[in-house]
Amino acid sequence: MPDADLTKLGITQNMNLSMTLLPLGQDLEPRALSPHVVDRIGAQGQVLKQRVDAVEATMLVTQNLDPVTLEKLTKLVVYLNESGMKLMLKVDEINGDDTIKVARKALVGQMNTQLDRLEKLKSRLSQSAPTVG
């Protein structure tokens, strides 16, 4: 078990972890939360953050990734990165008064944080990949 305190995430030693990637298009738009686009994109950003947290937690508790798991995690990280970029494009389309601009700026910061985390995960996964030769 790594030195990281994973109890904050509810992860304990000898716990089995699994991840399921929903088929494309199965993500639900959180329209029930608020009719405003800033709130909806913010909620989608929170879902993205939770998914990135899950990938990081999986990598923390798994010392040596087998090639199949490594490939699946890599594909998941690429998918999450693409999802984050799509959210960023939605954020770029938001226009409004000063209050909306402040909210938009906060969303850009949140999205950039998740995209940076995903880039670091991609780098770590590529370093974990077995070298051929």
Solvent accessible surface area in square Angstrom, and as a share of the most:
residue,aa,sasa,rsa
1,M,109,0.49
2,P,32,0.20
3,D,153,0.79
4,A,44,0.34
5,D,87,0.45
6,L,8,0.04
7,T,93,0.54
8,K,174,0.74
9,L,95,0.47
10,G,46,0.44
11,I,15,0.08
12,T,77,0.45
13,Q,121,0.54
14,N,146,0.75
15,M,93,0.42
16,N,149,0.77
17,L,70,0.35
18,S,109,0.70
19,M,72,0.32
20,T,122,0.71
21,L,95,0.47
22,L,68,0.34
23,P,89,0.56
24,L,143,0.71
25,G,78,0.75
26,Q,89,0.40
27,D,65,0.33
28,L,162,0.81
29,E,67,0.30
30,P,29,0.18
31,R,153,0.56
32,A,110,0.85
33,L,126,0.62
34,S,19,0.12
35,P,125,0.79
36,H,75,0.34
37,V,57,0.33
38,V,18,0.10
39,D,71,0.37
40,R,34,0.13
41,I,3,0.02
42,G,16,0.15
43,A,19,0.15
44,Q,36,0.16
45,G,5,0.05
46,Q,94,0.42
47,V,64,0.37
48,L,6,0.03
49,K,76,0.32
50,Q,112,0.50
51,R,68,0.25
52,V,0,0.00
53,D,33,0.17
54,A,42,0.32
55,V,0,0.00
56,E,46,0.21
57,A,5,0.04
58,T,19,0.11
59,M,18,0.08
60,L,60,0.30
61,V,41,0.24
62,T,47,0.27
63,Q,127,0.57
64,N,139,0.71
65,L,34,0.17
66,D,73,0.38
67,P,89,0.56
68,V,93,0.53
69,T,45,0.26
70,L,11,0.06
71,E,96,0.43
72,K,135,0.57
73,L,8,0.04
74,T,52,0.30
75,K,124,0.53
76,L,20,0.10
77,V,0,0.00
78,V,60,0.35
79,Y,36,0.14
80,L,0,0.00
81,N,25,0.13
82,E,91,0.41
83,S,29,0.18
84,G,0,0.00
85,M,96,0.43
86,K,131,0.56
87,L,14,0.07
88,M,24,0.11
89,L,110,0.55
90,K,80,0.34
91,V,0,0.00
92,D,74,0.38
93,E,129,0.58
94,I,11,0.06
95,N,137,0.70
96,G,39,0.37
97,D,92,0.48
98,D,108,0.56
99,T,99,0.58
100,I,32,0.16
101,K,121,0.51
102,V,107,0.62
103,A,31,0.24
104,R,74,0.27
105,K,156,0.66
106,A,52,0.40
107,L,8,0.04
108,V,40,0.23
109,G,37,0.36
110,Q,85,0.38
111,M,1,0.00
112,N,66,0.34
113,T,70,0.40
114,Q,10,0.05
115,L,18,0.09
116,D,84,0.43
117,R,43,0.16
118,L,0,0.00
119,E,87,0.39
120,K,138,0.59
121,L,2,0.01
122,K,59,0.25
123,S,51,0.33
124,R,97,0.35
125,L,2,0.01
126,S,78,0.51
127,Q,143,0.63
128,S,61,0.40
129,A,43,0.33
130,P,89,0.56
131,T,135,0.78
132,V,152,0.87
133,G,123,1.18
